Amino acid sequence: MSNPKISETIVLLGIPISNLNMKETIEQIFSMIDAWGIDGRARQIATVNVDFVVNTLTWKLSSIRHPELLDILVRSDLVTPDGMPIVLASRLLGTPLKERITGTDLVPRLAQESARRGKSIFFLGGKGDVGQQAAEELQTKYPQMRIADVYSPPVHVEGIKSADFKDRDRDIVDRINQSNADILLIDFGNPKQNVWFHRNRYRLKVAVSIGIGGVFEFIAGSVKTAPLWMRKTGTQWIFRIAQDPKRLWNRYFAGVFKFGLMILPAILYYRLKRFLFKLKRNRLSVLETRIPESIDNNTPHINIVRLPDHLDASIVTNVKDQVEPMIGRVSNIVLEFDQVTFIDSSGLGFILTLWRRLEELDKKLFLTGLTASTRRFFKLTRMLERLEDRICNTSEDVLDRIREKETTPGFYFVSHKKTDFVYIRLYGSLDAAQREQLNMDTIFAEIGRSHCIMDMKALKFIDSSGLMFFFKIHKHLANRNRRMFLCNLDEPVRQLFRISKTEQVFNIRNTPEDAEKEIG
């Protein structure tokens, strides 16, 4: 199999945005359908607008409103810019996006091309029968379009109703899989449609899934679409506000204001660094690669890439071309930043995409030699937290970390039997992939009929599908008149419980000692 390509991507506030025009986006989608026949991996496409961004992040650089949604976006196979402020921000950060790709424009083009290529589309979600209306409207325009199925079931990603999502989603997933659809359009709204896909992606047998919240209503005519010239110029928000001023006025203006305040520090810092970089007379544009001398047979093979003094749009394509062949050959890649003085959003996109591609192949990306200035830029662009655990001082530190942690699983726990309870300490990240590998019967046997105290200090991330782990243990103990306590929650983990509206379901305490006192 050929090495995976590093697509052209920029980063805005830690969110990767694919830099493609409409034609390229359509071609990419059908390339993903072809790839499905080779690897059978369900792929996700997300459309991002300002409302999406402000509902994912917060004002604070180190705080995230919806950690799971941000993680889903980072791991999506394609993220399209569905908002003119996103495009404008990309220009101010030095790498203009080629085109604004809205869901209302993408879906009809996708239907047209699907009809031409003989591919089928599943219409999932929408209010009432609007999905059926949208499907019929598109088939009227493109008679050769194949409708795999239309279904609008209730789904839950928040609260106690999400506890047994695997059973609730089974019929939906089975219906989609039995339809043999090539493309799945999901109209549940944000963030529900993205969370729903992510928690079911390992069971879905469909090549490409696209979250297109609200688009069915536009296609069906339930909500009027702005004229084409307004959509092309990015002024369709005026048209939409005129249709529903009471509801949309605050959403549009408050959202743009918040987005502006979030992105402004990164823009100002980037433009300052660009100005200072242009003043330099001597610039280093040579990329150096090497293998560390201390490598041995007991350490996975790595390549060290020493970056030039700038990682921007002028050189990032050349860097990608040289790094890309390494992905299939080595276990880990180290990027050395000791010479780097200037980075733009395309450079950030290269780093984030390389990180993701290596993760998919169970390989690692490390960063060394970061200056205080580079760290500052990473922080302002919401990249520092994503890469923090991959930053080392030297390549020798990287080798030490690999030797120490190369056998550590993504999620694991250690338990100790006490007199009145079982103490369990959780480690790593508990997401959809890790949940699929859990054997709950083993865990139930470990707990038995005892109270349970879970120390979550070393649990760094959890998504909504990982919540099933806690729901099942909670139910197991409740049926035996026993209690479960969750302690030492890291802030991103605590925020997931808040945002999913499950915080009140569990007994959450500050420390294990607090839980022990209640057990008595």
N, C-alpha and C positions, 0 to 999 in steps of 0.2 A: 504494500500500500504506500502511496506517495506521502511525503511529509505534509502535515497540516499547514495551510497558509495562514500567515498573520495578516488579517484584513486591515484596511485603512480605518483607523478609529481615533477619535479625539476623546478627551475626558473633560466633563464639566461637573464640578463639585463632586468628584469621585464616581460619577456615572459615565460609563462608556457610551459614546454615540457613534454609530457607524456612518462614515462619510461617503454616502452613495447617493446618486440621483435615482429617480424613479425607475428608469430602465435597468440600471445596475441592481437595484433592490429586487426587482422581479426576477432577473437572471439568478441572483443569489438564492432566492427562495426555491427556484426549480433545481438549482444545483444541490440544495439540501435534500430535496425529494430524491434525486439520483443517489445521494450519499446514503440515504436510508436503506436502499437496496444492498449496500455494501456492509454497513455496520449495524443497522437496525436501531440506531439511537434516535429517540424522539427529540426534536429540536424546537426551541422556543424563540419567538420574535415578540418584542415589546415595543409599544409606541409611547414616547415620553413627551409630555408637555409641561408647562410651568406648574399646573395644578398637581401633577404627578410628583414633581421635584419638591415642592413645599410640603407635601404630605409625607414625604420620605425623610426629609432632613429637618433640622431645627436651626435656630439662630446661632447656637453655640457650635464652634468648630469641632469640639470633642464629643458632641451629643447627637444622637440619631433618633428621630421619632419612630421610624419603622425599620429596625435592623434587618429583619428578614426580607423586606421588599428591596432594600439596597443590595443585599447579597444576591437576590434573584436577578436583579438588573445586571450586576457585574458578571454573572454567570450565563446570561442570555446569549444566544448565538447571534442575534442581530437586534440592535436597538435603534429605532428610527426617530428622527426629530419631528415631533408633531406639535410645533409651536414656533412662531416667529421670534419670540424673545430668546429661544434656544439658539436659533440661527444667528441672531444679532450678537449674542454673547460669544459665540464661536469666533466671530470676526474680530471682536475686541481682544480675544485671547490668541490671535495670531494665526489661527487655522480655520478659515471660513468653511462651513458646511456647504456642500454643493447645492443642496435643495431641501426644502421642507417637505417631509413625506407624511401626509395626514392619512388617518384611517379611512376617511370618506373618499379620498382619491385612490388609495391603495387597493381597497377591496374590489371596486369595479374593474380596475386594470387586472387584478388577479383573476377575477371571474372570466374576463375576456381571454387571457392567456391560457387559463385552465381549459376553456372550451376548445381552443386551438390545439392544445397538446393532449387532450383526452384525459385530464386529471379530474378527480372528484373532490367536492368540498362538503364538509359537514358543518351545519349551522347550529351552534350550541348557545343557548341563553337568549337574552332579550326579554322584554316585558310582554306577557301574554302571547299572542300569535304574531308578534312583529317579526320574529325570525322567519316564519313561514312566508310572510308578506315580502320580506327582503329577498328571500330565495326565489320567489316567483317573479319579482320585479327584475332581478338579474337574469333569470332564465328567459324572460320575454325579450330582453336586449340581446342576449347571447344564447340562442336556442340550443347550441351544441354543448352548453355547460352541463356537467353531470352533478346532480345533487345527491350526495351519499345519504343524507338524512337531515332532519330538522328536529330539534328537541330543546325544550325549555324547562328543565327541572329545577326545583329549589335546591340550593347548596348553602352550606354554612361553613364559614372559616373563623368565626368568633364564638366565644361563650361556650356553655356546656354542650350545646348541640353539635359542636365540632369534635366532641370527645370520641365518637365512633365514626369518624368520617370515612374510614376505610370500608366499613359496611355500607354506609349511606352512598358512597361514590361508586360502589361495585357495579350496580346496574347501569350507571351512566357510562363508565369505562367500558363495560362489556358491549354496550350498544354501539359505542364509537368504534371499538375494535372489530366488531362483526360487520360494520358498514364498509370496511376496507377503504376508508377515506384517505386521500393523499394530504389534504389540508384541513385543519380544524380551526374554525373561526370561533373565538370565545367572547361572548358579549355578556359578561357578568359585572362589568364595571371594575374600576381600580380601587383597592388592590385585590379584590376577590378573585378576578380572573387569573392573575399571575400566581397567587398563592395556591389556587385550585390546581393549576397545571403542575406547579412544582411538586406538590405533595402526591401527584398521581403519575409523574413523568416516567417512573420505572415500570408502570403497568400499561401505559398507553402504547398502542401499536399504530401510530400515525406519524408520518414523516415530519410535518411542520405544524405547530400550533401558534396562533397569532391572537393576542389580546387586543380586541377592537371595541372596547366598551362604548356603547351608545351609537355605533355606526349603523346597526340594523334600523334604528328609528329614522335616520337620515335617508337611507336607501328606500325604505318603505314609504317615506313621505310624511311620517308622523311628526317629524321635526323638519322645518324647512332648511334647505342648504343654501349657504351664501352663494352669490354669483361666482362664476369661475374667476373673473378678474380680481375679485376680493380675496379669494382663496390664494391666488398666485402672488398677490401683493402683501398677504399677511394681515389684511384688514377685516377678515371675516368676523372678528370679535365684535366689531361695531354692529354688524348684522345680527349676531346672536344676542347681544344685549338688547337690541331693539325688539327682539321677539319675546324676551322674558327679563325685563330690566330689574324687577324686584329681586329675583333670585340670582341673576348673573352679574349684576353691577359690582357687588362686593367681592364675589369670587374672582373676577378678572382683575380688578384694580388692586385688591389686597394681595392677590397671588403674585402679580407682577412686581409690586412694591417689595414683598418679602424676598422674591427671587433676586431682585436687584441688589438688595442689601447683602444677601448671601454671596453673590458672585463678585461684588465690587472690590473687596480686599484682594482677591486673586487677580483681577484685571489690573488694578493699580500696581501690584507687586510685579506682575509679569511685564508691564510696560516700562517700569523703572529698570528692571534687569535687562530688558531688550535695549534700552537706551545706553546703558553702561556697556553692554556687550559690543554695540556698534562702535564705541569709542576705541576698542582694542585694535591695535595694529596687527599684531601677530595672532593668528588663530590656528588651532589644531583640529584638523578634520580627518585625521588618520585613525582608523579603528584597529586596535591591537587585540589579538587573541592568543591564549596560551593554556597549557595544562600545568597545574602546580607541580613543582618538583617533588613535593612530599607525598604524592599520590602513591598508594600501594594496592595490593591485590584485595585487601579487605575493605576498601572504600569504593563506593560507586564512582564511576567515571564522571568528571566534571570538566567544563570548559570555562575559562575566565575571559571575559570580554571587557577590555579597558576602553571606555567610551571617550570620544573627543571632548573638547571643551564646550560644545553645544550639541543639544539633542532636540532639534527643531525640524520644521517641515522641510528645510533645505537639505537635510542629511538623513532623515529618518528612513526614507525608502532604501537608501544604500545600506544602512544599519540592518534593516529587516532582511534584505537580500543576503547579507553575510551571516546573520544569526539563524535564519530559517533552516538551513541544512543541518544545523547542530541539533535541532529538536529531536529528530528521529535517532540520532547517534548516541547522545549522552544522557546520563541520568539527571544531571543538574547543571544549571547555567548560573554563573556569577557575573553580575554587571558591576564594574568598578567605576565609581563616580568621582575619584579624587581630582580629575582634571575638569570636570563639568562645572561651568559657571552659568549656563543659560539653558532652560528647558521651556518648551511651549506645550500646548494641549495635545498636539500630535505626538510629542515625545512621551507624554504621560499615557497616551493611548497605546503606544507601542509597549510600554512597560506593563500596563494592566492586561493587555491582550496576551503577551508572552507569559505572564504569570498564570492566566487562566488556561492557556493551551497546555502548559506543563502540568498543571494540576489535573487536567483531564487525562493525561498520560501517566499519572502517578509519579511525576517528577517534580523538582523544586526549582524555584528561582530565588536567588539571594542577591542582596545589594550590599556593597561595601564602599568605604571611603566617602560617605556622604558628608558634605560640609554643613555648617550651621545654616547657610543660606539655602541650600537645596532642601534641607529638612523643613525650613520655614515655608518654602513653596509647596512642598508636599502637604503640609498642614493646612495651608490656606485653600488648597484645592481638594481637601478631604481625602487625600491619598495616604497620609501617614499612618492612620490607624489600620488601614487595609494591609499595609506592607510592614508594619512595625516588627512583627515576629520574624521577618526575613532580612532584617538589617543587621549586619555584623561589622565589626571594626576592620577585620582583615580576612583574607582568604583562608588563613590558618584557622581562624575562628569558625569559618564555614565548615571546614573539614572536621573540626572537633564536634560541631553541632550535628553533622551528618552521622558521624560514628556513634554518637550518644543516642540519637533519636530515630535512626533509620528503621528500627523495628517497632516503634511505638504506633499503635492503631489510632485511627481518627477519633474514636470514642471508646472509653473503657471505664470500669469502676472497680473499686477495692472495698470489700465489706469486712466488718468485724462484728462478731456476735458478743453482745453485752448481756448483762443480767436481765434487764427489762426491755431491751430494744436491740435492733440491728442498726449499726452505724455504717453508712455507705458514702464513700467519697467519689464524686464523678469527675472525669477528666476529658479534655478535648472539646469536640463539637458534636452536637447531636442534631443531625439534619435528616432529610428524607433518605439519603443513601445509607447512612449509618442505621437508621431505624429499620430498614429492610433486612438488615443482618442480625437484628436482635432476636434472641430466643427468650421470650417472656417466661416460659415454663421454668427455665433455669433460675431466673431472677425470683420468681414466686417461691421456688423451693428454698432459695437462699434466705428469704425473709420469713417464710413460714407463718406462724400466727403471732409474731412479735410486732410491737410498734417499730416504726422506721424513721430514722433521722438521716436526711440526705444533705451532706456538705457539698455545696456547689461552687465553692471558691475557685476551683480549677476548671470549671466548665465555662468556656469562653464564648460559646455561641449555641443557640438553639433556634430551630424554626418551628412553625406551627404543627408540622407533622411530627416533630420530636415531642410535642406535648402529649401525644398518645401514650408515650412511655410512662408519664406521670399519672395520666388519667387511669391507666390500667392498674397501676400499683395502688392508687387511691381507692379504686373500686374493690380490688382484692382485699385490702385491709378493712374497708368499711363493712364488707360482708362478714368480717370476723370480729367486728367491734374493736378494731384497732385503728391507730392514727398514723398519718405520715406528715413529717415536718420537712420543709425546704428551708435551708439556711445558707448564709453567706453568698447571696446572689450577686454576681457581677452586674453592673448597671445595664449593659446591653441585654443580658438574660432577663433581668427584672423588667425591662421595657417591653420585651416580647410578651410577658404575662399581662402587662397593662394593656398593650395595644390589641391583644386578642381577647380582652375582657374575661380572662380566666383567673385573675389575681385573687378574687374572693373565693374561688373554689377550693384553693389549697391553704394549708396552714403554713404561712411564710413567716419565719422568725429571723432576727438579725444574726444570731450565733447558735451553734449546737447546744451550748450551755443553757440558753433560754428554753430550748425545746426539752432538754433533760429535766429542767425544773417542772415543766408542765406534766411530763410523764410521771414525775414523782418518785 
